[in-house]
């Protein structure tokens, strides 16, 4: 439901190259303009590599941290079926993190270095995971809105110019589509339930709507990386265009559920063919990204504790791998 029309408009042109661009960079940009895939051993500008490492690692960190608000509800899910489905979803997110760390490693950075950047606070992850999940309806809202916004962001990445990232995204998006359906199904069940359940669903929408819109990043005029990322074919659609597409497809879904989007300025604009929506509180996004969100400290403490408690597993795995390597060397000799 989120995959239609997610591409650059036909005829869109790349941003002109700056004066003084090297011949190698011109050849590289020519490959990008021809929609060729860049592979790990291909020459690439240092800035392209740096941008990819930043984006892919932040994506990986977000998948890993994203397990925390939902994992807290596995044991508290209302039925055995709900527990099994949520457990499968959290496992998927762990796998997504592993795929993405692997893609980042092809750019010459180690997984240990990336994890250390997360644990030290140097690296960022999606601000959305710094909000609390206070009711079961929040799990539905995360699947419907957060994973819905993630799919909106990620489908175009299946055509990212960097091959390993694009290929990882194909599987990730397939699995995310199930996550979105799982969340919407929870919201549908609640909206068709008792007065208390409908109120719980509405409350979750009220709290998650605006943070979900912030997931697309700052407005285009304030985004520091969008223009260059689009030139390099890493990003295919601007933040504001993605946000608009999300609003356009999600508002009718909310109305079908009988829920009210918490935006008094929301209105269909016949002339534009899109919904108009109210201003976003960018100061809130800035505060959450800066570490001042409701759950920033709790999320990072949980990750650091898990990393420390899992040290023996990593050590055992390394020791086992060394034994296998030594055994193989003896057989070869």
KOLTORLUM-383330 format. One record per atom (N, C-alpha, C, O): x, y, z. Coordinates in steps of 0.02 Angstrom, whole numbers, padded with zeros to 5 digits, always signed. Layout:
KOLTORLUM-383330
XYZ ...
end
This chain:
KOLTORLUM-383330
+00041-00060+00000 +00000+00000+00000 +00043+00063+00000 +00018+00117-00016 +00108+00057+00018 +00150+00116+00020 +00200+00119-00038 +00244+00162-00038 +00195+00074-00086 +00248+00068-00136 +00232+00105-00201 +00276+00109-00244 +00172+00131-00210 +00155+00161-00274 +00181+00232-00279 +00172+00273-00234 +00213+00246-00335 +00235+00314-00349 +00296+00336-00311 +00312+00395-00309 +00332+00289-00280 +00390+00309-00241 +00453+00309-00285 +00493+00262-00281 +00461+00360-00324 +00520+00365-00366 +00527+00438-00389 +00483+00479-00379 +00584+00453-00420 +00594+00519-00447 +00547+00529-00506 +00534+00482-00543 +00523+00589-00515 +00480+00603-00571 +00521+00599-00636 +00578+00622-00637 +00492+00571-00690 +00528+00568-00753 +00551+00638-00774 +00514+00687-00770 +00613+00641-00796 +00639+00705-00820 +00677+00743-00767 +00709+00794-00783 +00674+00722-00704 +00713+00757-00653 +00787+00752-00669 +00811+00700-00692 +00822+00806-00658 +00893+00809-00675 +00936+00810-00613 +00915+00835-00560 +00996+00783-00619 +01043+00785-00563 +01066+00857-00552 +01065+00897-00598 +01086+00873-00491 +01114+00938-00476 +01179+00946-00514 +01220+00899-00514 +01191+01002-00548 +01253+01010-00587 +01314+01002-00543 +01316+01022-00485 +01366+00972-00572 +01428+00962-00536 +01462+01030-00525 +01457+01075-00566 +01498+01035-00469 +01533+01097-00453 +01595+01105-00496 +01624+01056-00520 +01615+01167-00506 +01677+01182-00541 +01736+01152-00503 +01739+01156-00442 +01782+01122-00539 +01840+01091-00507 +01832+01018-00491 +01875+00988-00460 +01775+00989-00511 +01763+00918-00499 +01814+00876-00539 +01826+00890-00597 +01844+00826-00507 +01895+00786-00540 +01864+00741-00594 +01804+00730-00595 +01907+00716-00639 +01883+00672-00691 +01854+00608-00662 +01805+00582-00688 +01886+00582-00609 +01861+00521-00577 +01790+00533-00549 +01747+00490-00555 +01779+00591-00519 +01713+00606-00492 +01662+00614-00548 +01604+00596-00539 +01683+00642-00605 +01637+00649-00661 +01617+00581-00689 +01559+00570-00705 +01665+00536-00693 +01649+00468-00716 +01602+00433-00667 +01555+00399-00687 +01617+00443-00603 +01574+00413-00551 +01503+00440-00557 +01455+00402-00555 +01496+00507-00563 +01430+00537-00568 +01394+00513-00631 +01333+00506-00631 +01432+00502-00684 +01402+00476-00745 +01371+00408-00735 +01317+00394-00761 +01404+00366-00696 +01375+00301-00679 +01311+00309-00639 +01262+00274-00651 +01312+00355-00592 +01252+00367-00552 +01194+00390-00597 +01138+00366-00591 +01209+00437-00642 +01157+00464-00686 +01129+00411-00733 +01072+00417-00756 +01169+00359-00747 +01145+00305-00790 +01111+00250-00749 +01094+00197-00776 +01102+00262-00685 +01070+00214-00640 +01109+00149-00634 +01080+00096-00626 +01176+00154-00637 +01218+00095-00626 +01228+00086-00551 +01228+00135-00513 +01237+00024-00530 +01249+00010-00459 +01325+00016-00445 +01367-00006-00484 +01339+00045-00388 +01408+00050-00364 +01419-00008-00316 +01379-00020-00271 +01474-00045-00327 +01490-00103-00285 +01550-00088-00241 +01586-00040-00254 +01562-00128-00189 +01613-00112-00139 +01683-00100-00167 +01719-00058-00141 +01703-00135-00219 +01771-00128-00246 +01777-00073-00298 +01832-00059-00322 +01721-00041-00315 +01723+00013-00363 +01750+00077-00331 +01745+00087-00271 +01781+00119-00373 +01803+00184-00347 +01743+00226-00329 +01692+00225-00364 +01748+00263-00274 +01694+00308-00253 +01724+00367-00216 +01776+00360-00184 +01693+00426-00220 +01718+00484-00183 +01716+00471-00108 +01673+00434-00083 +01763+00501-00072 +01764+00492+00001 +01699+00515+00033 +01676+00485+00081 +01669+00569+00006 +01607+00593+00034 +01549+00545+00025 +01506+00539+00068 +01549+00510-00032 +01497+00459-00045 +01503+00403+00006 +01453+00381+00034 +01564+00379+00017 +01576+00326+00065 +01555+00348+00135 +01522+00311+00172 +01575+00409+00154 +01559+00435+00221 +01483+00441+00230 +01457+00424+00283 +01449+00466+00179 +01376+00475+00183 +01342+00407+00192 +01296+00401+00232 +01364+00358+00154 +01334+00291+00158 +01346+00260+00227 +01300+00231+00256 +01406+00266+00253 +01421+00238+00319 +01376+00271+00371 +01349+00236+00414 +01369+00336+00367 +01326+00372+00415 +01254+00348+00409 +01222+00332+00459 +01228+00345+00348 +01158+00328+00339 +01144+00255+00355 +01095+00239+00390 +01185+00209+00330 +01173+00138+00341 +01181+00121+00415 +01142+00082+00442 +01232+00149+00447 +01242+00133+00518 +01185+00161+00560 +01163+00127+00607 +01161+00221+00545 +01105+00248+00583 +01042+00205+00572 +01003+00195+00618 +01034+00180+00512 +00979+00136+00497 +00985+00071+00538 +00936+00048+00567 +01045+00043+00540 +01057-00018+00578 +01044-00006+00653 +01011-00046+00686 +01071+00049+00679 +01060+00065+00749 +00985+00072+00765 +00963+00050+00818 +00948+00101+00719 +00876+00111+00730 +00839+00045+00734 +00793+00037+00774 +00859-00003+00692 +00828-00069+00695 +00841-00102+00762 +00796-00133+00791 +00902-00097+00786 +00921-00129+00849 +00887-00095+00909 +00858-00129+00952 +00890-00029+00912 +00858+00007+00967 +00782-00001+00962 +00748-00001+01013 +00757-00007+00901 +00685-00013+00891 +00656-00076+00921 +00595-00081+00929 +00697-00125+00937 +00672-00185+00970 +00649-00171+01042 +00607-00207+01068 +00677-00120+01073 +00666-00108+01144 +00594-00090+01162 +00565-00121+01206 +00564-00040+01129 +00495-00022+01150 +00445-00078+01137 +00394-00082+01173 +00457-00121+01087 +00411-00175+01073 +00427-00238+01114 +00382-00274+01135 +00491-00251+01124 +00510-00310+01163 +00481-00308+01233 +00469-00360+01263 +00471-00248+01258 +00442-00238+01324 +00371-00265+01329 +00345-00275+01384 +00338-00277+01270 +00268-00298+01270 +00258-00371+01250 +00202-00395+01249 +00311-00407+01235 +00304-00476+01213 +00267-00518+01267 +00220-00554+01251 +00290-00514+01328 +00260-00553+01382 +00191-00527+01402 +00153-00563+01434 +00176-00464+01384 +00113-00434+01406 +00061-00431+01350 +00006-00405+01361 +00078-00457+01291 +00029-00457+01236 -00033-00496+01257 -00028-00544+01295 -00093-00475+01234 -00155-00502+01262 -00171-00575+01246 -00209-00606+01282 -00143-00603+01192 -00156-00673+01175 -00092-00707+01155 -00042-00675+01141 -00094-00774+01152 -00035-00811+01131 -00017-00794+01058 +00042-00788+01041 -00068-00786+01016 -00054-00767+00947 -00020-00699+00943 +00028-00691+00905 -00043-00652+00981 -00012-00586+00981 +00061-00589+01006 +00104-00554+00979 +00073-00631+01055 +00141-00639+01080 +00187-00666+01026 +00242-00642+01015 +00162-00719+00990 +00203-00751+00938 +00218-00703+00881 +00274-00701+00855 +00167-00665+00861 +00176-00618+00806 +00225-00563+00825 +00269-00545+00786 +00218-00536+00885 +00263-00482+00907 +00334-00508+00916 +00382-00474+00899 +00341-00569+00941 +00408-00599+00947 +00441-00605+00879 +00500-00590+00871 +00402-00628+00829 +00429-00636+00762 +00450-00568+00734 +00501-00563+00700 +00411-00517+00748 +00427-00450+00724 +00493-00424+00754 +00535-00397+00718 +00501-00433+00819 +00562-00411+00852 +00622-00449+00825 +00676-00420+00816 +00613-00514+00812 +00668-00553+00782 +00685-00526+00712 +00744-00522+00694 +00635-00508+00674 +00647-00478+00608 +00690-00415+00614 +00737-00405+00575 +00675-00374+00664 +00711-00311+00671 +00785-00324+00690 +00829-00288+00667 +00797-00375+00730 +00866-00394+00744 +00902-00415+00680 +00959-00396+00668 +00867-00453+00638 +00896-00473+00575 +00910-00415+00529 +00961-00413+00495 +00865-00366+00528 +00876-00307+00487 +00939-00270+00509 +00978-00247+00467 +00949-00265+00575 +01009-00233+00599 +01072-00269+00575 +01121-00237+00556 +01070-00336+00576 +01128-00375+00553 +01140-00365+00479 +01197-00357+00458 +01087-00366+00437 +01096-00355+00366 +01131-00288+00354 +01177-00282+00314 +01107-00237+00390 +01130-00169+00378 +01201-00159+00404 +01241-00125+00372 +01218-00188+00462 +01287-00185+00484 +01333-00218+00433 +01387-00194+00419 +01309-00275+00405 +01349-00309+00353 +01359-00265+00292 +01413-00264+00263 +01306-00229+00271 +01312-00185+00213 +01362-00128+00228 +01402-00110+00185 +01360-00102+00289 +01406-00048+00308 +01478-00073+00309 +01524-00036+00291 +01489-00135+00330 +01556-00163+00332 +01589-00166+00264 +01650-00164+00258 +01549-00173+00210 +01578-00175+00143 +01610-00108+00124 +01646-00104+00074 +01597-00057+00163 +01626+00009+00150 +01690+00021+00189 +01719+00075+00188 +01713-00031+00224 +01778-00027+00257 +01776-00008+00330 +01828+00010+00358 +01718-00010+00361 +01712+00005+00432 +01692-00060+00468 +01653-00099+00442 +01719-00071+00528 +01704-00132+00564 +01639-00126+00603 +01619-00071+00623 +01607-00183+00615 +01545-00183+00654 +01559-00161+00725 +01519-00126+00755 +01616-00181+00752 +01633-00162+00821 +01638-00086+00827 +01616-00056+00876 +01666-00054+00776 +01672+00018+00776 +01603+00051+00773 +01591+00101+00808 +01559+00025+00732 +01492+00053+00726 +01453+00046+00792 +01420+00093+00813 +01458-00012+00823 +01423-00023+00887 +01450+00023+00940 +01412+00050+00981 +01515+00033+00941 +01546+00077+00990 +01521+00149+00981 +01511+00185+01030 +01512+00170+00918 +01486+00237+00905 +01415+00245+00933 +01398+00298+00959 +01375+00192+00927 +01308+00194+00955 +01310+00199+01031 +01277+00241+01061 +01349+00154+01062 +01351+00151+01135 +01381+00213+01166 +01363+00232+01222 +01427+00246+01131 +01458+00306+01157 +01415+00368+01148 +01428+00421+01176 +01362+00361+01107 +01319+00418+01093 +01341+00459+01034 +01309+00509+01017 +01396+00439+01001 +01420+00476+00943 +01374+00467+00883 +01362+00515+00846 +01347+00407+00875 +01302+00392+00819 +01230+00401+00840 +01212+00391+00898 +01188+00420+00792 +01117+00431+00805 +01076+00372+00781 +01100+00330+00743 +01015+00370+00805 +00966+00321+00780 +00899+00359+00775 +00895+00416+00797 +00849+00327+00747 +00785+00362+00735 +00755+00388+00800 +00749+00352+00849 +00736+00451+00798 +00709+00484+00858 +00645+00451+00882 +00628+00458+00941 +00609+00417+00839 +00544+00389+00856 +00549+00338+00913 +00500+00328+00949 +00606+00306+00921 +00613+00254+00971 +00628+00281+01040 +00641+00243+01087 +00628+00346+01047 +00637+00377+01112 +00572+00399+01144 +00571+00439+01190 +00516+00370+01118 +00451+00383+01148 +00427+00319+01183 +00443+00264+01160 +00390+00325+01238 +00370+00266+01277 +00311+00229+01246 +00270+00258+01211 +00307+00165+01260 +00249+00124+01242 +00211+00108+01306 +00229+00062+01343 +00159+00147+01318 +00125+00143+01382 +00064+00097+01381 +00042+00074+01434 +00037+00081+01322 -00020+00036+01317 -00010-00012+01259 +00034-00002+01217 -00052-00064+01256 -00048-00111+01200 -00063-00077+01134 -00037-00097+01082 -00104-00025+01135 -00120+00011+01073 -00058+00043+01043 -00056+00054+00982 -00009+00059+01084 +00053+00088+01058 +00088+00040+01011 +00119+00061+00962 +00083-00025+01025 +00114-00075+00981 +00079-00074+00913 +00111-00081+00861 +00013-00065+00914 -00023-00058+00851 -00004+00005+00814 +00005+00004+00753 +00002+00060+00850 +00020+00124+00819 +00090+00122+00790 +00103+00150+00737 +00136+00088+00824 +00204+00082+00798 +00204+00043+00732 +00235+00064+00683 +00167-00012+00730 +00165-00051+00669 +00132-00012+00612 +00158-00010+00556 +00075+00019+00627 +00038+00056+00576 +00075+00119+00553 +00086+00129+00494 +00093+00162+00601 +00121+00227+00584 +00197+00226+00575 +00223+00250+00525 +00232+00199+00624 +00305+00200+00622 +00332+00156+00567 +00374+00177+00527 +00307+00093+00564 +00330+00049+00510 +00303+00073+00443 +00336+00063+00392 +00244+00103+00443 +00218+00132+00382 +00263+00188+00356 +00277+00191+00296 +00285+00231+00401 +00331+00284+00381 +00398+00256+00359 +00430+00281+00313 +00420+00202+00394 +00483+00170+00376 +00480+00142+00305 +00527+00150+00266 +00424+00109+00288 +00417+00082+00221 +00418+00139+00170 +00449+00133+00117 +00384+00194+00185 +00383+00251+00140 +00454+00276+00127 +00471+00294+00071 +00495+00277+00178 +00565+00298+00172 +00607+00246+00135 +00653+00263+00097 +00592+00182+00146 +00639+00130+00127 +00627+00098+00059 +00674+00072+00029 +00566+00100+00034 +00554+00072-00033 +00599+00104-00085 +00628+00068-00126 +00607+00171-00085 +00653+00200-00134 +00725+00178-00126 +00764+00179-00173 +00744+00157-00065 +00812+00134-00053 +00827+00068-00088 +00886+00050-00095 +00775+00032-00108 +00787-00029-00147 +00819-00013-00214 +00846-00057-00248 +00817+00051-00234 +00850+00073-00295 +00908+00121-00278 +00930+00159-00321 +00933+00117-00217 +00992+00155-00198 +01050+00139-00245 +01055+00082-00269 +01093+00187-00257 +01149+00176-00303 +01201+00127-00276 +01239+00099-00315 +01202+00117-00210 +01252+00071-00182 +01222+00001-00177 +01174-00009-00141 +01250-00046-00213 +01222-00112-00221 +01207-00150-00157 +01150-00172-00148 +01254-00158-00110 +01240-00197-00050 +01183-00168-00008 +01144-00206+00021 +01177-00102-00006 +01123-00071+00032 +01056-00084-00003 +01007-00102+00029 +01055-00075-00069 +00993-00085-00106 +00968-00157-00100 +00909-00168-00092 +01014-00205-00104 +00993-00275-00101 +00969-00293-00031 +00921-00332-00024 +01001-00266+00021 +00977-00279+00089 +00907-00251+00098 +00866-00281+00133 +00893-00194+00067 +00829-00161+00077 +00771-00200+00046 +00714-00194+00069 +00784-00240-00005 +00730-00278-00036 +00698-00326+00014 +00637-00328+00021 +00740-00363+00049 +00713-00410+00099 +00683-00372+00158 +00630-00390+00184 +00717-00320+00180 +00693-00282+00238 +00623-00253+00224 +00579-00256+00267 +00613-00226+00164 +00548-00196+00148 +00493-00249+00145 +00436-00235+00164 +00509-00307+00121 +00459-00361+00120 +00436-00377+00190 +00376-00386+00203 +00483-00381+00236 +00465-00397+00305 +00430-00339+00339 +00385-00349+00379 +00452-00277+00324 +00420-00219+00354 +00347-00214+00333 +00305-00189+00372 +00330-00237+00273 +00261-00233+00251 +00216-00276+00297 +00159-00257+00310 +00242-00333+00320 +00204-00374+00367 +00198-00339+00434 +00146-00344+00468 +00250-00304+00455 +00248-00268+00518 +00194-00214+00516 +00157-00205+00565 +00189-00179+00460 +00139-00127+00454 +00068-00157+00457 +00024-00129+00489 +00059-00213+00424 -00007-00245+00425 -00025-00270+00495 -00083-00267+00516 +00026-00296+00530 +00014-00319+00599 -00010-00262+00643 -00056-00270+00682 +00023-00203+00636 +00003-00146+00676 -00066-00121+00659 -00106-00105+00704 -00082-00118+00595 -00148-00094+00574 -00203-00142+00597 -00257-00121+00616 -00187-00207+00596 -00236-00256+00619 -00251-00249+00693 -00308-00258+00715 -00199-00232+00733 -00210-00218+00804 -00256-00157+00812 -00303-00158+00852 -00242-00104+00775 -00283-00043+00780 -00354-00056+00757 -00401-00028+00784 -00362-00098+00706 -00429-00115+00682 -00469-00152+00736 -00527-00138+00748 -00436-00201+00768 -00469-00239+00821 -00490-00193+00879 -00545-00199+00905 -00445-00147+00898 -00461-00101+00952 -00517-00053+00933 -00561-00039+00973 -00515-00028+00872 -00566+00021+00850 -00634-00011+00842 -00685+00024+00840 -00636-00078+00836 -00700-00113+00831 -00720-00144+00898 -00769-00182+00903 -00683-00127+00950 -00695-00156+01016 -00738-00113+01061 -00782-00077+01038 -00724-00116+01125 -00762-00079+01175 -00746-00005+01172 -00699+00016+01138 -00785+00035+01209 -00771+00107+01212 -00701+00119+01240 -00665+00163+01216 -00682+00079+01289 -00615+00087+01319 -00561+00071+01268 -00510+00106+01265 -00571+00019+01228 -00521+00000+01178 -00516+00053+01123 -00462+00069+01099 -00573+00080+01102 -00572+00132+01051 -00536+00194+01077 -00499+00227+01040 -00548+00210+01140 -00515+00268+01170 -00439+00256+01174 -00400+00303+01165 -00419+00195+01187 -00348+00178+01190 -00317+00186+01121 -00261+00211+01116 -00351+00164+01069 -00326+00171+01001 -00319+00244+00982 -00269+00264+00951 -00369+00285+00999 -00366+00356+00984 -00309+00390+01021 -00273+00432+00993 -00300+00371+01084 -00245+00400+01123 -00177+00384+01093 -00133+00426+01091 -00170+00322+01068 -00106+00303+01037 -00094+00344+00973 -00039+00367+00961 -00146+00353+00932 -00140+00394+00873 -00121+00465+00891 -00079+00496+00858 -00153+00492+00943 -00138+00560+00965 -00064+00569+00982 -00034+00620+00966 -00035+00519+01014 +00034+00526+01037 +00086+00508+00984 +00143+00533+00987 +00069+00466+00936 +00118+00443+00887 +00114+00479+00820 +00160+00473+00780 +00062+00517+00807 +00054+00548+00741 +00111+00596+00725 +00144+00588+00674 +00121+00645+00767 +00172+00695+00752 +00243+00668+00753 +00282+00685+00709 +00262+00625+00802 +00329+00595+00797 +00338+00554+00734 +00394+00551+00707 +00284+00523+00708 +00290+00485+00646 +00305+00532+00587 +00345+00514+00543 +00274+00591+00586 +00289+00638+00532 +00361+00664+00537 +00392+00680+00486 +00387+00668+00598 +00456+00690+00606 +00506+00639+00581 +00564+00656+00569 +00485+00576+00574 +00531+00523+00553 +00561+00537+00484 +00614+00511+00468 +00528+00578+00443 +00553+00591+00376 +00609+00642+00377 +00637+00658+00324 +00625+00668+00435 +00680+00715+00441 +00657+00787+00433 +00598+00800+00422 +00703+00833+00439 +00686+00904+00435 +00659+00923+00366 +00667+00884+00318 +00629+00980+00361 +00604+01003+00296 +00662+01009+00247 +00720+01016+00267 +00646+01005+00183 +00698+01004+00132 +00746+01064+00138 +00806+01057+00128 +00718+01122+00153 +00761+01181+00156 +00808+01180+00216 +00858+01216+00217 +00793+01138+00266 +00835+01133+00326 +00879+01070+00326 +00920+01062+00370 +00870+01027+00277 +00907+00964+00276 +00978+00975+00249 +00987+01002+00194 +01027+00954+00288 +01097+00966+00269 +01123+00917+00218 +01172+00931+00183 +01091+00859+00211 +01120+00806+00170 +01077+00787+00109 +01102+00752+00064 +01014+00808+00106 +00968+00782+00055 +00992+00795-00016 +00991+00750-00057 +01012+00857-00031 +01029+00875-00100 +01086+00832-00126 +01083+00805-00181 +01139+00825-00085 +01196+00785-00108 +01178+00710-00112 +01199+00676-00158 +01138+00686-00065 +01118+00616-00066 +01076+00601-00128 +01080+00547-00156 +01035+00649-00149 +00995+00639-00209 +01039+00642-00271 +01026+00604-00319 +01089+00684-00272 +01135+00686-00329 +01170+00619-00337 +01180+00596-00393 +01188+00588-00281 +01225+00525-00284 +01179+00464-00291 +01203+00408-00295 +01114+00475-00293 +01069+00418-00301 +01060+00377-00238 +01033+00322-00241 +01082+00403-00181 +01071+00369-00117 +00999+00380-00096 +00964+00334-00074 +00977+00441-00104 +00908+00461-00087 +00871+00473-00152 +00899+00503-00198 +00809+00451-00156 +00771+00458-00218 +00716+00511-00215 +00697+00540-00266 +00690+00523-00155 +00635+00570-00147 +00649+00614-00086 +00677+00590-00037 +00630+00677-00090 +00645+00724-00036 +00604+00709+00027 +00553+00675+00024 +00628+00736+00083 +00593+00726+00147 +00521+00750+00144 +00475+00715+00166 +00511+00810+00118 +00444+00839+00117 +00397+00800+00071 +00338+00792+00087 +00422+00776+00014 +00379+00737-00031 +00359+00670+00001 +00303+00648-00007 +00406+00639+00035 +00390+00576+00069 +00339+00587+00125 +00293+00548+00134 +00348+00641+00162 +00302+00656+00217 +00231+00668+00189 +00182+00645+00218 +00227+00704+00133 +00162+00717+00102 +00129+00652+00080 +00069+00643+00090 +00167+00607+00049 +00140+00543+00027 +00114+00503+00087 +00061+00471+00082 +00151+00506+00142 +00130+00469+00202 +00063+00496+00228 +00018+00457+00244 +00057+00562+00232 -00006+00592+00256 -00063+00572+00209 -00117+00554+00232 -00052+00576+00144 -00105+00563+00096 -00132+00492+00100 -00192+00481+00090 -00089+00443+00115 -00114+00374+00117 -00138+00355+00187 -00179+00309+00194 -00113+00388+00239 -00129+00368+00307 -00194+00398+00333 -00230+00366+00371 -00209+00459+00313 -00271+00491+00336 -00333+00450+00318 -00376+00440+00362 -00341+00425+00256 -00400+00383+00242 -00402+00319+00284 -00456+00295+00300 -00344+00292+00301 -00342+00232+00343 -00369+00249+00413 -00407+00210+00442 -00348+00306+00440 -00372+00327+00505 -00448+00336+00505 -00482+00317+00552 -00474+00365+00452 -00546+00375+00447 -00583+00309+00442 -00638+00302+00469 -00554+00261+00408 -00585+00195+00405 -00589+00163+00474 -00637+00128+00491 -00537+00176+00514 -00537+00150+00583 -00585+00188+00628 -00600+00166+00684 -00610+00244+00605 -00654+00285+00647 -00614+00328+00696 -00641+00350+00746 -00550+00340+00680 -00507+00379+00724 -00497+00449+00694 -00504+00459+00633 -00479+00496+00736 -00470+00565+00715 -00397+00584+00718 -00366+00580+00771 -00369+00604+00662 -00299+00626+00661 -00293+00691+00701 -00332+00737+00691 -00246+00694+00748 -00242+00751+00795 -00211+00814+00763 -00159+00838+00786 -00244+00839+00711 -00218+00897+00676 -00277+00940+00655 -00311+00923+00606 -00292+00995+00689 -00349+01037+00671 -00342+01070+00603 -00391+01092+00574 -00280+01073+00577 -00269+01105+00512 -00274+01056+00454 -00267+01075+00396 -00285+00992+00469 -00288+00942+00416 -00348+00953+00372 -00405+00957+00396 -00337+00957+00306 -00392+00968+00259 -00370+00948+00189 -00312+00957+00170 -00416+00920+00151 -00401+00901+00082 -00398+00964+00039 -00444+01006+00040 -00344+00971+00001 -00335+01028-00043 -00347+01004-00115 -00305+00972-00145 -00405+01021-00141 -00425+00997-00207 -00377+01023-00261 -00361+00986-00308 -00355+01084-00254 -00310+01113-00304 -00243+01076-00307 -00216+01065-00361 -00217+01058-00249 -00152+01023-00247 -00160+00949-00258 -00113+00916-00281 -00218+00922-00241 -00228+00850-00244 -00194+00814-00186 -00176+00756-00191 -00184+00850-00131 -00152+00823-00071 -00186+00851-00009 -00224+00899-00013 -00172+00819+00047 -00194+00846+00111 -00147+00902+00134 -00086+00894+00130 -00176+00957+00157 -00137+01007+00193 -00136+00985+00266 -00185+00958+00292 -00079+00997+00300 -00075+00979+00371 -00038+01033+00409 -00004+01074+00379 -00046+01032+00474 -00020+01086+00516 +00055+01085+00523 +00089+01038+00501 +00082+01137+00556 +00155+01142+00565 +00181+01090+00614 +00148+01072+00663 +00241+01067+00600 +00274+01017+00643 +00317+01053+00694 +00349+01104+00679 +00317+01028+00754 +00358+01057+00808 +00430+01033+00800 +00450+00983+00830 +00468+01070+00760 +00537+01048+00747 +00581+01055+00809 +00633+01021+00814 +00562+01097+00856 +00601+01103+00918 +00598+01037+00957 +00647+01017+00988 +00539+01004+00956 +00533+00939+00989 +00581+00889+00958 +00616+00852+00993 +00583+00887+00891 +00628+00841+00857 +00700+00856+00876 +00739+00810+00890 +00718+00919+00877 +00786+00939+00895 +00804+00915+00965 +00859+00891+00977 +00757+00922+01012 +00769+00902+01080 +00778+00826+01087 +00822+00803+01123 +00736+00789+01051 +00741+00716+01055 +00807+00692+01024 +00840+00649+01052 +00825+00720+00967 +00888+00701+00934 +00947+00719+00978 +00998+00685+00977 +00940+00773+01016 +00995+00795+01059 +01001+00755+01124 +01045+00767+01165 +00956+00706+01133 +00960+00663+01192 +00912+00680+01247 +00917+00654+01302 +00865+00725+01233 +00819+00748+01285 +00748+00722+01277 +00701+00751+01304 +00740+00668+01239 +00674+00639+01231 +00652+00601+01293 +00691+00592+01339 +00590+00578+01294 +00563+00544+01353 +00603+00481+01373 +00607+00466+01432 +00631+00446+01324 +00663+00381+01339 +00735+00376+01315 +00763+00321+01314 +00766+00431+01295 +00834+00427+01269 +00882+00391+01317 +00917+00345+01297 +00882+00413+01379 +00930+00385+01427 +00914+00311+01441 +00960+00270+01448 +00850+00295+01446 +00831+00225+01460 +00851+00180+01402 +00875+00124+01412 +00840+00203+01340 +00858+00163+01282 +00933+00149+01279 +00954+00092+01268 +00973+00200+01290 +01046+00191+01286 +01071+00148+01344 +01118+00109+01336 +01041+00156+01403 +01061+00113+01459 +01046+00040+01444 +01087-00004+01458 +00988+00027+01415 +00970-00042+01398 +01018-00071+01347 +01037-00130+01353 +01038-00031+01298 +01085-00056+01247 +01154-00069+01278 +01186-00119+01264 +01177-00023+01320 +01243-00033+01351 +01243-00093+01397 +01291-00131+01398 +01189-00101+01435 +01185-00159+01481 +01184-00224+01441 +01218-00272+01459 +01145-00226+01387 +01141-00286+01346 +01209-00302+01315 +01229-00360+01311 +01244-00250+01293 +01310-00261+01262 +01359-00289+01313 +01397-00335+01298 +01358-00262+01374 +01403-00286+01426 +01386-00357+01447 +01430-00399+01456 +01321-00372+01454 +01300-00438+01475 +01312-00491+01421 +01317-00550+01436 +01317-00469+01359 +01329-00516+01304 +01402-00526+01287 +01418-00559+01238 +01447-00497+01327 +01519-00501+01312 +01542-00574+01310 +01583-00593+01268 +01517-00616+01356 +01539-00685+01359 +01518-00724+01296 +01553-00770+01274 +01461-00705+01267 +01439-00738+01205 +01486-00721+01148 +01506-00766+01110 +01505-00658+01142 +01551-00637+01089 +01619-00670+01098 +01650-00693+01050 +01642-00674+01161 +01707-00705+01174 +01705-00779+01157 +01753-00806+01128 +01651-00813+01175 +01644-00885+01160 +01642-00897+01085 +01672-00944+01060 +01605-00854+01049 +01600-00861+00976 +01668-00852+00944 +01686-00888+00897 +01707-00803+00967 +01774-00791+00940 +01820-00850+00954 +01858-00871+00911 +01815-00877+01016 +01857-00934+01033 +01839-00995+00990 +01883-01031+00968 +01775-01006+00980 +01753-01062+00938 +01777-01053+00866 +01800-01101+00835 +01772-00991+00840 +01795-00978+00772 +01870-00990+00765 +01894-01016+00715 +01908-00971+00817 +01981-00981+00815 +01998-01055+00816 +02044-01077+00781 +01961-01095+00855 +01972-01167+00856 +01958-01198+00788 +01995-01241+00765 +01905-01177+00756 +01888-01203+00690 +01941-01184+00639 +01959-01224+00596 +01966-01122+00644 +02018-01101+00598 +02082-01141+00607 +02113-01162+00559 +02101-01152+00672 +02161-01191+00686 +02153-01263+00662 +02201-01292+00636 +02094-01293+00672 +02081-01361+00649 +02086-01366+00573 +02112-01415+00546 +02060-01315+00539 +02063-01316+00466 +02134-01310+00442 +02153-01341+00393 +02175-01269+00476 +02244-01261+00457 +02283-01327+00467 +02326-01345+00426 +02268-01363+00521 +02302-01427+00534 +02285-01478+00479 +02328-01514+00456 +02221-01479+00460 +02201-01526+00408 +02232-01508+00342 +02252-01552+00304 +02238-01444+00328 +02267-01422+00265 +02342-01437+00263 +02370-01450+00210 +02374-01434+00322 +02446-01446+00325 +02462-01519+00322 +02521-01538+00324 
end
